[in-house]
Amino acid sequence: MLFFVFRNCNITSNSTGQKTVGFAPASLILTNYFLPIIRALAFKDGMQSNLSFDEVIQEMAEADFAISDSDFDTLKTWLKSQVNPTLWVHEQYELEEKFWVVATLESSCLYFNFIEEGWGWGKFKESGVIEKYHWEQEELHEAFIWRNKEQLIES
């Protein structure tokens, strides 16, 4: 069991009984700060593992099927952005595991986060190295469609 000590913080309950630390709900602090650390520690203890190459290929096949129902531009972008599944290193955290990358759009790469067990977008400057990634848990096709729509809005 893990216990966290909030030093120099005023822990109170609001009128609904929700615990707060200062002005922030305790659940928000736990979610944004401690859970990524706990997940990384759980991975180091061998509780989670990365996908195999065959599992990545299966996920891509399922995404192909789901994205084929999208509009033509989304499908065309999906087909153009795909890369052969490759394990990339990352620089953000000190984990030895690599991340599967299956697509790239400009300076973003679509990768499998084995800690969160989901797909998300990271940033890169050189092929093979993810500079920044996030704690995402999307299905592959959902992560792609979400980012593709975001790209269209930005342009």
Secondary structure as GFF3:
##gff-version 3
##sequence-region A 1 155
A	DSSP	beta_strand	11	13	.	.	.	ID=ss1
A	DSSP	beta_strand	19	21	.	.	.	ID=ss2
A	DSSP	beta_strand	24	25	.	.	.	ID=ss3
A	DSSP	alpha_helix	26	29	.	.	.	ID=ss4
A	DSSP	pi_helix	30	34	.	.	.	ID=ss5
A	DSSP	alpha_helix	35	44	.	.	.	ID=ss6
A	DSSP	alpha_helix	53	67	.	.	.	ID=ss7
A	DSSP	alpha_helix	72	81	.	.	.	ID=ss8
A	DSSP	beta_strand	82	90	.	.	.	ID=ss9
A	DSSP	beta_strand	99	105	.	.	.	ID=ss10
A	DSSP	beta_strand	108	113	.	.	.	ID=ss11
A	DSSP	beta_strand	118	124	.	.	.	ID=ss12
A	DSSP	beta_strand	129	132	.	.	.	ID=ss13
A	DSSP	alpha_helix	140	154	.	.	.	ID=ss14
###
